[in-house]
Amino acid sequence: MSEFQERFSLEGKRVLLTGASKGIGAAIADVLADAGADLILSARDEGQLLETAKVVEAKGRTAHIVSADLTTAAGARELGKQALEIYDAIDILVNCAGVARVAPFEELTQEMWDQTMAVNLTAPFALTQEIVPSMIKQGKGKIVNIASQTGVIGADDHAAYAASKGGLISLTRVLAGELGPHNIQVNSVCPTVILTPMGEKVWGPPEKGDPMKAKIPLGRFGQPVEVADLVLYLASSASDFMSGGTVMLDGGYTAL
Ligand code: NAP
């Protein structure tokens, strides 16, 4: 392996990935396994997780499935505990699970707000808190939080979603400060619309999608693998001097 390949290699790294059943999470599992990682895959849908596990195993890597409902902090903490029963320590935590409940502000219900905050913000907080001690103990770790473009700019109908992702970006920054002395890098990835089941649901109708696409200088939505490639960089030693980042992956949308 060349020096360059070594920096990007995840050979033997132990990953805990939420949101692994479909969309961006499934693509992340695929790419990280390709780079040599073994993974604990989590989501609610075990059938879909099995499909992701098959992809990981086809790369010659190990996949463990732990189903968890991240609507409660207890569910997130239990996932963390189970992960640390599988591996003594987690090298890379990717908080990818998320929900997008969109509605005009006046129609946004308390239930939509609460669920969004629970899955998108409280669960990453609780899960990260469970996993970090094992990273501190081994003197290194990588945490990648999948936030969103809407965490840094507004978007109509996205009050709960944008607030949750903005919170995740702030959590990332605070953790970069507190965990940096332990050699743990923490970064947020902020994609624009990515063509996944969630992306299709929210932006699929042309009357919504086309005006959005027109605001993206590159003129298209993103693909899950394009998010996964960035996660690989942030999970690898190639990014060892990068922490607290809010990395835009938006085809140029927020540059203007
Ligand atoms: P997706 O296709 O809808 O997948 C969402 C993932 O989150 C699934 O694996 C789902 O698994 C999991 N999940 C949802 N609710 C959960 C719960 N209560 N407990 C445990 N797992 C739960 O969405 P995606 O587009 O891949 O999104 C992945 C991440 O990227 C999210 O954080 C999203 O906010 C972010 N993002 C997406 C876009 C986009 O345009 N697609 C843009 C920016 C950011 P189960 O249903 O099996 O539980």
Boltz pocket constraint, residues with backbone or C-beta under 6 A from the ligand:
constraints:
  - pocket:
      binder: B
      contacts: [[A, 18], [A, 19], [A, 20], [A, 21], [A, 22], [A, 23], [A, 24], [A, 25], [A, 42], [A, 43], [A, 44], [A, 45], [A, 46], [A, 48], [A, 68], [A, 69], [A, 70], [A, 71], [A, 95], [A, 96], [A, 97], [A, 98], [A, 99], [A, 100], [A, 119], [A, 146], [A, 147], [A, 148], [A, 149], [A, 189], [A, 190], [A, 191], [A, 192], [A, 193], [A, 194], [A, 195], [A, 196], [A, 197], [A, 198], [A, 199], [A, 200]]
      max_distance: 6.0
